[in-house]
Amino acid sequence: MWTILPKQFAWSVEDAARQLRVDIAAPDTPSNRTNVNSLSTGPDFTLRFDPTNTAAIGARYGRFDTGIGVGDNNRHSANARLLHSVSSQTTLSANYEATRVDFKDPALAKILREDRFLGYAMRAPPSSMTIDAGAARVLREGAGELKSRLARIAAAYQLNSTSTLQLSLADQVSDAGSDLIQGTTTSASTPTGAGTLPSAQAAVVAVGDVYRSKRGELAYVNQGGRFGSTLRGYARSFDYQNQPQDFNERGGRLEGSYLYSGDMRFRAYTEYLRRIFRNSPPDPRLSIGASAVPVNQQDTERTAGVGATFRLTHNLNILVDCARFERTSTASLGNSVNWRATLLIGYSTGPLYTGQPRR
């Protein structure tokens, strides 16, 4: 972030690099993964009319690249927002966002996405709530217009000094390139109080296709003393515009942690998901590479793992994780069992977490 004029003019650069599946309906093996990268950069302007009313506009250039070259695209987007501060804790907003997606493959039609919505943001620690409500529209050259509602709710309520209940619901149109950026950083084009939520889902497949997603999630988090626990359940669905891999999914995660000392933390977790595909034959004019999945193919994935975090310095952490991943599927040759090990090094200019001294 480059602040050119404080609270008036800034320029941001965001980049996210990941590995994603090529085919979500196939086993998650190294041969079914590819490198993806999403870049976004552009200016933001803020105009304050008075202490309670503000206008903000922004523009972005972005690109989404994959190792398989399928669905790679350039994106140009703009946004405009009007914000009204009802109080120091509550903000109302009116928002407009537009994104044009130009695929590098000339055989794929260009896409224009538009989101129009009202936002409500209430932050009264320890509780908070953010609501977006409006409409989305997708225009594709040579194809029809897709209209959809846009609805997002995120709320957190602290039950007591150690436990919190979290709820999120979303119905929106998005794409993998945008989701990768939103899942990594907070965009400067969204001023505090604008009401826009982070993407309700992480990108799951390495294509630049536009999709409509619906998601609901409920979580209970307890982080009191040395022991912590998290219980999370969710349901979601993806409807791709081009990709013949639409699916419904339900899952959950249970995690427990133990703070051994101020420099060492252990954890154990288990995950479960069930995914059912529902497809119709894809339009050959719009298809972007993946083969159609048999209707009602059902995949079940179970993961169990243990890990430890070691704090080497005030700013440097090392995380070690080992997990067993099992997948069963109604598709031929769809069953697999994988053992995975992860080594992660994290650095922050501020303290990563505050631990309790060993007793």
C-alpha positions in Angstrom: 0.0 0.0 0.0 1.4 3.4 -1.0 -0.4 6.3 0.7 0.2 9.2 -1.6 -2.2 11.6 0.2 -3.3 10.4 3.7 -7.0 9.6 3.8 -7.4 10.8 0.2 -5.3 9.0 -2.4 -3.6 5.6 -2.2 -2.3 2.9 -4.5 -2.3 -0.8 -3.7 -0.7 -3.9 -5.1 -2.0 -7.4 -4.1 -0.8 -10.7 -5.3 -1.8 -14.3 -4.3 0.0 -17.5 -5.5 -1.5 -20.9 -4.7 -1.9 -24.4 -6.0 -5.5 -25.5 -6.9 -7.1 -28.6 -8.4 -7.4 -28.8 -12.1 -10.4 -31.1 -11.9 -12.5 -30.9 -8.7 -14.2 -34.2 -9.5 -10.8 -36.1 -9.6 -8.6 -37.2 -6.6 -6.5 -34.4 -5.1 -3.1 -35.7 -6.3 0.0 -33.8 -7.4 -0.9 -34.5 -11.1 -4.3 -32.9 -10.5 -2.8 -29.6 -9.1 -1.4 -26.6 -10.9 0.1 -23.3 -9.9 -2.2 -20.3 -10.0 -1.5 -16.6 -9.5 -3.9 -13.6 -9.1 -2.7 -10.0 -9.3 -4.6 -6.8 -8.6 -3.3 -3.3 -8.6 -4.8 0.2 -8.8 -5.7 3.6 -7.1 -8.3 4.6 -4.5 -9.7 8.1 -4.0 -11.6 9.2 -0.9 -13.6 12.4 -0.7 -15.0 13.4 2.7 -17.9 15.8 2.4 -18.4 16.2 6.2 -17.8 14.2 9.4 -20.5 11.7 8.6 -20.6 11.4 4.7 -17.8 10.1 2.5 -17.5 9.1 -1.2 -14.9 6.6 -2.4 -13.9 5.4 -5.9 -11.3 2.9 -7.1 -10.0 1.2 -10.1 -8.1 -2.1 -10.6 -6.2 -3.9 -13.2 -5.8 -7.6 -12.5 -4.8 -10.9 -14.2 -5.3 -14.5 -13.4 -2.7 -17.1 -14.6 -2.6 -20.8 -14.3 -0.1 -23.5 -15.1 -2.5 -25.1 -17.6 -3.3 -22.0 -19.5 -7.1 -22.7 -19.3 -9.2 -19.7 -18.4 -6.3 -17.3 -18.0 -7.6 -13.7 -18.2 -7.1 -10.0 -17.6 -9.5 -8.1 -15.5 -10.4 -4.4 -15.4 -12.7 -3.2 -12.6 -14.0 -0.1 -11.0 -16.0 0.7 -7.8 -17.9 3.6 -6.3 -19.3 3.9 -2.8 -21.2 6.4 -0.7 -20.8 6.0 3.1 -22.8 7.5 5.9 -21.7 7.1 9.5 -24.8 6.7 11.7 -22.6 6.5 14.8 -19.0 5.7 15.7 -19.9 2.0 15.5 -22.4 1.9 12.6 -22.1 2.7 8.9 -24.5 2.5 6.0 -23.3 2.4 2.4 -24.4 2.3 -1.3 -22.0 0.4 -3.5 -21.4 -0.3 -7.2 -18.8 -2.6 -8.6 -18.1 -3.6 -12.2 -15.5 -6.0 -13.6 -14.7 -6.9 -17.2 -13.0 -10.2 -17.7 -11.0 -10.7 -21.0 -9.9 -14.3 -21.6 -6.6 -14.8 -23.3 -8.2 -17.6 -25.4 -10.0 -15.8 -28.2 -12.5 -18.6 -28.4 -13.9 -17.7 -25.0 -16.5 -14.9 -24.7 -15.7 -11.7 -22.7 -17.6 -11.2 -19.5 -18.9 -8.1 -17.7 -19.9 -8.5 -14.0 -21.9 -5.8 -12.2 -22.8 -5.7 -8.4 -25.1 -3.2 -6.9 -25.8 -3.4 -3.2 -26.5 -1.6 0.0 -24.2 -2.3 3.0 -24.6 -2.2 6.8 -21.7 -2.5 9.1 -21.8 -2.6 12.9 -18.7 -3.0 15.0 -19.3 -2.9 18.7 -16.6 -5.1 20.2 -16.8 -7.8 21.2 -19.7 -8.3 18.7 -20.0 -7.3 15.1 -22.3 -7.7 12.1 -22.0 -6.9 8.4 -24.8 -7.1 5.8 -24.7 -6.6 2.0 -28.0 -6.8 0.0 -28.5 -6.1 -3.7 -28.3 -7.6 -7.2 -25.6 -9.0 -9.5 -25.6 -9.2 -13.3 -23.3 -11.1 -15.7 -23.2 -10.2 -19.4 -21.4 -12.5 -21.8 -20.7 -11.7 -25.4 -22.7 -14.0 -27.7 -24.7 -15.4 -24.8 -27.6 -14.4 -22.6 -27.7 -12.2 -19.5 -27.5 -13.8 -16.0 -29.2 -12.0 -13.2 -28.8 -13.0 -9.5 -29.4 -11.6 -6.1 -26.5 -10.6 -4.0 -26.8 -11.3 -0.2 -24.1 -11.6 2.4 -24.3 -11.7 6.2 -21.4 -12.1 8.7 -21.9 -11.9 12.4 -19.9 -12.7 15.5 -21.3 -12.7 19.1 -19.1 -13.2 22.1 -20.9 -15.6 24.5 -18.4 -15.1 27.3 -14.8 -14.1 27.9 -13.5 -17.2 26.1 -16.0 -18.3 23.5 -17.5 -16.7 20.4 -20.3 -17.8 18.0 -19.8 -16.9 14.3 -22.3 -17.0 11.5 -21.9 -16.3 7.8 -24.3 -16.6 4.8 -23.7 -15.6 1.2 -25.3 -15.8 -2.2 -23.1 -14.1 -4.8 -21.4 -14.2 -8.2 -17.6 -14.3 -8.3 -14.5 -15.9 -10.0 -11.4 -17.7 -8.8 -9.1 -14.7 -9.5 -11.1 -12.3 -7.3 -11.6 -14.9 -4.6 -7.8 -15.5 -4.3 -7.1 -11.9 -3.7 -10.0 -11.4 -1.2 -9.0 -14.4 0.7 -5.5 -13.1 1.2 -5.8 -9.4 1.9 -8.3 -6.6 2.6 -8.7 -4.5 -0.5 -8.0 -0.8 -0.1 -11.0 -0.1 -2.4 -13.3 -1.0 0.5 -13.1 1.7 3.1 -13.8 0.9 6.7 -17.5 0.6 7.2 -18.3 0.0 3.6 -20.0 -3.3 4.5 -18.4 -5.4 1.9 -17.5 -8.8 3.2 -14.5 -11.0 2.2 -15.4 -13.7 -0.2 -17.6 -16.4 1.3 -15.6 -19.2 -0.2 -12.1 -20.0 -1.2 -11.4 -20.8 -4.9 -11.5 -24.5 -5.3 -10.6 -25.1 -9.0 -8.0 -23.6 -11.2 -10.1 -22.0 -13.9 -11.0 -18.4 -14.5 -14.6 -19.1 -14.9 -17.4 -17.0 -13.4 -19.6 -18.9 -10.9 -22.6 -18.3 -8.6 -22.0 -19.6 -5.1 -24.2 -20.0 -2.1 -22.7 -20.7 1.4 -23.8 -20.9 5.0 -21.4 -21.5 7.9 -21.8 -21.7 11.7 -18.8 -21.9 14.0 -18.1 -22.0 17.8 -14.7 -20.9 18.9 -13.3 -21.3 22.5 -9.8 -20.0 23.2 -9.7 -19.9 27.0 -6.5 -20.6 28.9 -4.2 -23.3 27.6 -6.9 -25.3 25.8 -8.8 -24.1 22.8 -11.4 -25.7 20.5 -13.2 -24.8 17.3 -16.3 -26.5 15.8 -17.3 -25.4 12.3 -20.0 -26.7 10.0 -20.9 -25.4 6.5 -22.9 -26.1 3.3 -22.3 -24.5 -0.1 -23.0 -24.9 -3.8 -21.2 -23.8 -6.9 -22.8 -23.1 -10.3 -20.1 -22.5 -13.0 -21.0 -20.6 -16.2 -18.7 -22.7 -18.4 -17.3 -25.4 -16.3 -19.4 -28.6 -16.3 -18.6 -29.4 -12.6 -21.4 -27.8 -10.6 -21.7 -29.3 -7.1 -23.3 -29.2 -3.7 -21.1 -29.7 -0.7 -21.5 -30.1 3.1 -18.8 -30.5 5.6 -17.4 -29.7 9.1 -14.2 -29.4 11.0 -13.3 -30.0 14.7 -10.0 -28.7 16.0 -8.4 -28.7 19.5 -5.2 -26.9 20.6 -3.0 -26.9 23.6 -0.6 -24.1 24.6 2.3 -25.9 26.1 4.3 -22.7 26.6 4.7 -19.2 25.3 6.8 -20.6 22.4 5.0 -23.9 21.6 1.5 -24.8 20.6 0.1 -28.2 19.6 -3.1 -29.0 17.7 -5.2 -31.9 16.4 -8.1 -31.7 13.9 -10.4 -33.7 11.8 -12.5 -32.7 8.7 -15.3 -34.2 6.8 -17.0 -33.2 3.5 -19.5 -34.7 1.1 -19.8 -33.4 -2.4 -22.5 -34.3 -5.0 -22.2 -33.1 -8.6 -25.2 -32.0 -10.7 -24.5 -31.2 -14.3 -26.0 -30.7 -17.7 -24.1 -31.0 -21.0 -21.9 -27.9 -21.4 -22.3 -25.4 -24.2 -19.4 -26.3 -26.6 -19.0 -22.6 -27.5 -18.2 -21.7 -23.9 -16.4 -24.8 -22.5 -13.0 -24.1 -21.0 -11.3 -27.5 -20.8 -12.8 -29.7 -18.1 -14.7 -32.8 -19.0 -18.3 -33.2 -17.8 -18.8 -35.0 -14.5 -21.4 -37.8 -14.4 -24.6 -36.5 -12.8 -24.9 -37.3 -9.1 -21.3 -38.4 -8.7 -20.7 -38.4 -5.0 -17.3 -37.8 -3.3 -16.6 -38.1 0.4 -13.3 -36.8 1.9 -12.0 -37.3 5.5 -8.9 -35.7 6.9 -7.3 -36.2 10.3 -4.1 -34.5 11.4 -1.8 -33.2 14.1 0.6 -30.3 14.1 2.8 -28.0 16.2 3.8 -24.4 16.1 7.1 -23.2 17.3 7.9 -19.6 17.9 11.6 -19.0 17.2 11.5 -15.2 17.7 8.9 -12.5 18.4 8.2 -12.3 14.7 9.1 -15.8 13.3 7.1 -19.0 13.6 7.5 -22.5 12.2 4.5 -24.8 11.8 4.8 -28.5 11.2 1.8 -30.6 10.2 1.1 -34.2 9.3 -2.3 -35.4 8.1 -4.0 -38.5 6.6 -6.4 -37.7 3.7 -8.9 -40.3 2.5 -11.3 -40.0 -0.4 -14.1 -42.3 -1.6 -16.1 -41.7 -4.7 -18.8 -43.4 -6.8 -16.6 -42.6 -9.9 -14.3 -45.3 -11.3 -10.8 -45.2 -9.8 -11.9 -42.3 -7.5 -10.8 -43.8 -4.2 -7.5 -42.7 -2.7 -5.5 -42.4 0.6 -2.8 -39.8 1.0 -0.4 -38.9 3.8 0.7 -35.3 3.7 3.4 -33.3 5.6 3.6 -29.6 5.7 6.4 -27.2 6.8 5.4 -23.6 7.0 7.5 -20.6 8.0 5.7 -17.4 8.9 7.1 -13.9 9.5 5.3 -10.8 10.7 6.5 -7.3 11.5 4.3 -7.5 14.6 3.9 -10.2 17.2 2.3 -13.3 15.8 0.5 -14.3 19.0 0.7 -13.7 22.7 1.3 -16.9 24.7 1.2 -17.8 28.3 4.4 -18.5 30.2 5.0 -22.1 31.1 4.0 -22.9 34.7 
